[in-house]
Amino acid sequence: MSQYNRYGGSDSQYQYSQQHSYSAYDSQQPEYQEAPVKPQRLRSNSSGSRSATHAPATYNTDIPSVPSNLSAARSGLPPSSSSYASNSNAPGSSHHPSHWDPNASYDTSPSASLYDPAPLPRSGQLNANPSQHGIDLGSRDPTYDDHAMQQNYPYGGSAAFQRSESYQSRRPAANGYYSMDDEKSTYSKHSNHPPGSWNAGAPAMPYNDMPASHSMVQMGQPAYPPTPYGDYEMHSQGMPEPNVSIGGLGVPGAVIAAAPMYSMQHQNSTFQRENRDRIMRKRTVKRIPLQDGNLVLDIPVASSISKSSNNNPEFREMRYHACTSDPDRFIEEKYTLRPWLYGRQTEMAIVLTCYNEDDVLFARTMGGVIKNIAHLCSRSRSKTWGPDAWKKVVVIIVADGRKKANERMLKVLGLMGCYNEGVMKDHVLKKPVEAHIFEYTTRVQVTEKGEVQVTPCPIQVVFCLKEQNKKKLNSHRWYFNAFCKMLQPNVCILLDVGTKPQGTSIYELWKSFDKHPRVGGACGEICVDKGRGCVSLFNPLVASQNFEYKMSNILDKPTESVFGFISVLPGAFSAYRYKALQGRPLEMYFKGERLHSGQGSNSIFEGNMYLAEDRILCFELVTKEREAWLLRYVKSAKAYTDVPDKVPEFISQRRRWLNGSLFASYYATWHWYKIFTSGQPFLRKLWLLFQVIYNLVLLVFSWFAIANFFLAFYFLLNASTSAAGSDPFGGQGAAVIEIFQNIFIAMFIVVLVCSLGNRPQGSNFAYTSAIIIFALIMGLALYAAGYTTYLAIKAAGLTHKSGWSVDNIETLFKTSGFRDIVISLAATYVMWLVCSFLHLEPWHMVTSFVQYMLLTPTYVIILSVYSMCNTNDLSWGTKQSNGPANDLGGATGSGSKQDGKGEMVEVKIPTSAEDAEELWAHYRQTLSQPTAEVKQKRDKATKQEDHAKNFRTNLVLIWMCTNAAVVIVFTSTWWNKYVRNRIYADAVRRGEPIINPYQTVIFWSTAGLSAVRFVGSIAFLILRLFGH
């Protein structure tokens, strides 16, 4: 056999590349390694050397398997048993004992590139016997080439044949040829090669009946892994499986399951439910020992997402914890996480909090996170990141309540291998489970369209499904006090499900911490998801919020970042340095959970303040004693989020935001002195004190916002009709002003009454009507401002070309109507425009400015009135569940113990990869059905409550409006003129006093009613006198 292969390298070079190019998940694993020692590559001295021609390369290991006995791991002794049996019979692997090999030595060389594939058994040049239905691959004839072309064989010789695009996607290799993306080959179904190897040497009939001893050769052109993951050279014979760069699943982006075709016939929900029940009945009852008193299970994942031939349990098994402890006692109760057991240093922990978000929103957020982690892996020149960057990032998903979580979102996690409903238990030895924790390093993602794909890199996932709904603060307590306390990350990234970070946003946030050691917190720019083709901007509510978000990111956040104190780092997309949060900041942050659960004080002020607990966290972080942390705004870190597009959801969301921000601003202003107890430099303290004064002025203006808005409206209308002989309303200016002022007051009363007793969901028509009417009022005010500008220009003589002189321009600026109204308003709008252009983001001024201007009264009046009228409501708009459930089954035991193990319990769980595969197929089948449009329904009690409140509100409004109408009509200027000029014209000429006719009616009606009662009283006396 030739000493040099056709790709330009020697066989000895090939063996060397094999020995030093294996990823962590493409190698045989030892069964146990002491934790938490940093894992190193283990190489057995007892393994004999083989020739470069026939021997497979030595398998090196980077990652140990998770020990099944935690106590042994901590004490440094080998466990008595392990669920991760060493597969010493795997092809091409050296034997690893089930315990530490005393003859083993450590190789301290750095880990190899991530995507180096595991080698297959090497083979020499094949000269098969034609009598055994084989062919001579060394000298191929035209007959075979013709046959191969007809059968569409993948072949990388003189001509590149490819499979049908309808079967799978193709990817060009380094030499331009196309090679296979999927290890499943229809041409090698009867091959005895190890699982995950593609046998292209066994063609379809009539060449498919090869004996087991028949030597195969890789025929396809070897494909290189996607750059920049793994820098190595590919060599000749015994090549790895083409394009299978992640443990046999395929290249990044390879489709495992196509997007569902909703046009197909749908199966009803009854069938899906019966199928699920059948799978659950197949579970097996097993007796297993508790680990340090905790139920910890390692469950095989479906073969569809774990096709690698290696024996690494990180990718082959999912770990489940039935956690019965409070998050604050997670470590004390001896719970662990796999990254800690592997001894990995966690640089970044990303938390995704969710309540009942659907599968599309989750896939959107998770897809953004995966792209960001892939970007970290691509930074090959970074000192921190690189091909193994995924080992330094842990994605933690916290769902707030098992029964509140969206079923389709859970099934998406099931397709990723991070969830298995068949293993969950609600009690462990009569102790209720607080959270179900699933751990798995997944290589699968589900797109928004429902397509199951291979991820660009492995993702370490911890999924915490809380048994009860205890709100977002409790979810963050699990994240910070349980998981981060064990993982000790450098940077904590906070995301809400529904927020999608852009491809490099997480790296940009992390870089602000890496470059500036005093940065304790940072946030990026949250943008409104405008939909495809910006179609969402046709909704005025979405467009106004788009403008509001943009101007906040252009004016507010940069200004506060200069001061070093950003009033709020939005929980939807922000980051903190974990070290900076220790101590008082986290203590004050989680104080709100006790208040909202009734365990703290009954102060309504504190309760509302902790509706914006992220503002409290920011203030406590900057003013932390004897420390000098700063907050930064990172413009380059962008994330997109959905905003409410319906009035009730919009009002409910802003109620919590406004109340929380108002009372948190009071708190920060009242505790201004904490600035001087912090470790900030003296000049920074003065700068922060100036910011406190600035925020105090904003607080005063926000308190009087409604009065200022009404007076501005009133002054603008009066200014437009103040000039003699000029009326923008055709001589009816006074009547128009009076009517719209009364409408303003009337709509304010309507909003006030609705806010005092009704939910926005129950008064949608009233609130929507108020928004429309207030928009008309705002349009009238803008028209009046424009007409006032015209009058000022006309008075200065600038309406003609000859009038444009220096004196006339000076006169214009001296005119009060132009100077006090026009210049101040124009300056505001011009500054908005200039800043938008300087930030290279002017398009919101075109697409959303008008909508925002018309809805300004909604922000100033409707939202403010509703929030102030509901300061007694300290909820987040969700109902907290009460008590543990008993529908999952528990882990029961008799108290007996096995030698060297914990207490034995009986659990009913899936035990094989086939069971997991069947459940995975069920998840896939369920998600292939279109989401049924579920309208927001209220339960019977809520409907009755809303009906009663609506009746009360309508009655009060009718009563108030009819009384107000009478007052408005008979006190109006029009009625007074009518009385003077029509009814009492003669009396006016004679100089007699004028009595309003309605007053006459009231007085005589009162007298008449009194007369009736007088007559009735006299009649009663007369009848009583005669005995009746």
MORACOR-V686515 format. One record per pair of residues at least 4 apart in sequence whose C-alpha atoms are under 6 Angstrom apart, sorted by sequence separation. I is the first residue (numbers start at 1). GAP is how many residues later the second one is. If there is no record, write none. Layout:
[[I	GAP] [I	GAP]]
//
This chain:
[[5	4] [17	4] [51	4] [72	4] [130	4] [144	4] [148	4] [156	4] [165	4] [172	4] [173	4] [203	4] [204	4] [244	4] [250	4] [290	4] [303	4] [313	4] [329	4] [331	4] [359	4] [362	4] [363	4] [385	4] [414	4] [427	4] [446	4] [447	4] [470	4] [477	4] [478	4] [479	4] [480	4] [481	4] [484	4] [501	4] [511	4] [512	4] [530	4] [531	4] [540	4] [551	4] [552	4] [553	4] [570	4] [581	4] [584	4] [595	4] [620	4] [654	4] [656	4] [657	4] [658	4] [660	4] [661	4] [666	4] [701	4] [711	4] [715	4] [718	4] [727	4] [729	4] [740	4] [751	4] [754	4] [760	4] [770	4] [794	4] [815	4] [816	4] [817	4] [818	4] [819	4] [822	4] [823	4] [826	4] [827	4] [831	4] [837	4] [844	4] [845	4] [852	4] [857	4] [858	4] [859	4] [860	4] [861	4] [913	4] [938	4] [943	4] [946	4] [950	4] [957	4] [958	4] [960	4] [961	4] [967	4] [968	4] [977	4] [978	4] [979	4] [980	4] [981	4] [988	4] [1001	4] [1024	4] [4	5] [50	5] [72	5] [129	5] [130	5] [148	5] [155	5] [172	5] [173	5] [203	5] [245	5] [290	5] [330	5] [339	5] [413	5] [414	5] [427	5] [446	5] [531	5] [537	5] [560	5] [561	5] [569	5] [581	5] [594	5] [595	5] [644	5] [793	5] [794	5] [798	5] [836	5] [837	5] [897	5] [910	5] [938	5] [979	5] [980	5] [987	5] [1023	5] [4	6] [72	6] [128	6] [155	6] [172	6] [202	6] [244	6] [245	6] [380	6] [413	6] [414	6] [426	6] [427	6] [446	6] [513	6] [530	6] [537	6] [560	6] [594	6] [644	6] [721	6] [797	6] [798	6] [813	6] [836	6] [897	6] [3	7] [72	7] [88	7] [128	7] [154	7] [171	7] [244	7] [379	7] [426	7] [445	7] [622	7] [896	7] [897	7] [128	8] [153	8] [154	8] [243	8] [378	8] [445	8] [622	8] [895	8] [896	8] [127	9] [376	9] [377	9] [444	9] [69	10] [306	10] [377	10] [444	10] [445	10] [152	11] [188	11] [443	11] [444	11] [893	11] [377	12] [443	12] [796	12] [893	12] [183	13] [376	13] [892	13] [893	13] [68	14] [188	14] [891	14] [892	14] [183	15] [201	15] [301	15] [443	15] [796	15] [891	15] [187	16] [201	16] [300	16] [301	16] [442	16] [796	16] [891	16] [43	17] [160	17] [187	17] [300	17] [442	17] [299	18] [441	18] [528	18] [592	18] [42	19] [200	19] [223	19] [298	19] [299	19] [441	19] [41	20] [222	20] [223	20] [225	20] [298	20] [418	20] [441	20] [41	21] [298	21] [440	21] [40	22] [297	22] [418	22] [439	22] [297	23] [439	23] [296	24] [438	24] [589	24] [296	25] [438	25] [295	26] [437	26] [792	26] [295	27] [437	27] [416	28] [436	28] [589	28] [92	29] [416	29] [436	29] [435	30] [33	31] [435	31] [29	32] [435	32] [585	32] [32	33] [434	33] [27	34] [30	34] [31	34] [29	35] [32	35] [585	35] [56	36] [585	36] [19	38] [24	38] [35	38] [18	39] [19	39] [24	39] [34	39] [34	42] [198	43] [197	44] [349	44] [355	44] [347	45] [348	45] [349	45] [350	45] [351	45] [352	45] [353	45] [354	45] [355	45] [346	46] [350	46] [351	46] [523	46] [345	47] [346	47] [568	47] [356	48] [358	48] [567	48] [612	48] [356	49] [359	49] [611	49] [612	49] [173	50] [355	50] [356	50] [359	50] [358	51] [523	51] [609	51] [623	51] [627	51] [628	51] [196	52] [522	52] [608	52] [623	52] [625	52] [626	52] [627	52] [628	52] [522	53] [625	53] [626	53] [521	54] [609	54] [624	54] [31	55] [521	55] [609	55] [623	55] [520	56] [520	57] [45	58] [249	58] [45	59] [248	59] [44	60] [248	60] [520	60] [247	61] [43	62] [181	62] [42	64] [155	64] [156	64] [402	64] [720	64] [56	65] [155	65] [156	65] [396	65] [401	65] [402	65] [566	65] [41	66] [154	66] [394	66] [395	66] [396	66] [397	66] [398	66] [399	66] [400	66] [401	66] [564	66] [565	66] [31	67] [396	67] [397	67] [398	67] [401	67] [564	67] [717	67] [182	68] [401	68] [713	68] [716	68] [720	68] [181	69] [400	69] [716	69] [561	71] [561	72] [133	74] [496	76] [778	76] [495	77] [495	78] [494	79] [775	79] [494	80] [775	80] [493	81] [494	81] [374	82] [493	82] [492	83] [363	84] [364	84] [492	84] [363	85] [491	85] [491	86] [491	87] [771	87] [360	88] [490	88] [21	91] [23	91] [23	92] [26	92] [23	93] [22	94] [21	95] [22	96] [542	103] [324	108] [324	109] [520	109] [522	109] [524	109] [323	110] [324	110] [519	110] [520	110] [521	110] [522	110] [523	110] [524	110] [525	110] [196	111] [323	111] [518	111] [519	111] [520	111] [522	111] [524	111] [529	111] [755	111] [196	112] [323	112] [519	112] [526	112] [528	112] [529	112] [648	112] [196	113] [524	113] [525	113] [526	113] [527	113] [528	113] [529	113] [648	113] [756	113] [115	114] [195	114] [322	114] [524	114] [526	114] [755	114] [115	115] [123	115] [114	116] [122	116] [321	116] [113	117] [320	117] [320	118] [319	119] [120	120] [319	120] [473	120] [119	121] [318	121] [318	122] [315	126] [117	128] [508	129] [115	130] [372	131] [365	132] [368	132] [371	132] [372	132] [505	132] [365	133] [368	133] [505	133] [365	134] [362	135] [365	135] [364	136] [502	136] [361	137] [502	137] [501	138] [500	139] [500	140] [348	141] [499	141] [347	142] [348	142] [499	142] [346	143] [347	143] [348	143] [349	143] [350	143] [351	143] [352	143] [353	143] [354	143] [498	143] [348	144] [351	144] [352	144] [353	144] [352	145] [228	150] [327	151] [330	152] [328	153] [327	155] [706	155] [229	158] [762	184] [259	190] [259	191] [259	192] [258	193] [257	194] [257	195] [256	196] [255	197] [256	197] [255	198] [254	199] [253	200] [254	200] [253	201] [252	202] [252	203] [252	204] [655	212] [14	221] [26	221] [7	228] [5	231] [65	248] [114	273] [113	274] [114	274] [28	282] [27	283] [28	283] [29	283] [26	284] [25	287] [547	297] [547	301] [544	304] [36	305] [38	305] [543	305] [35	306] [37	306] [36	307] [544	307] [544	308] [540	311] [470	410] [469	411] [469	412] [468	413] [426	462] [428	462] [425	463] [426	463] [427	463] [428	463] [429	463] [425	464] [426	464] [425	465] [423	486] [415	505] [411	512] [291	611] [302	611] [290	612] [301	612] [289	613] [290	613] [300	613] [289	614] [302	614] [289	615] [301	615] [302	615] [288	616] [288	617] [287	618] [287	619] [286	620] [286	621] [285	622] [285	623] [284	624] [283	625] [284	625] [283	626] [283	627] [260	668]]
//
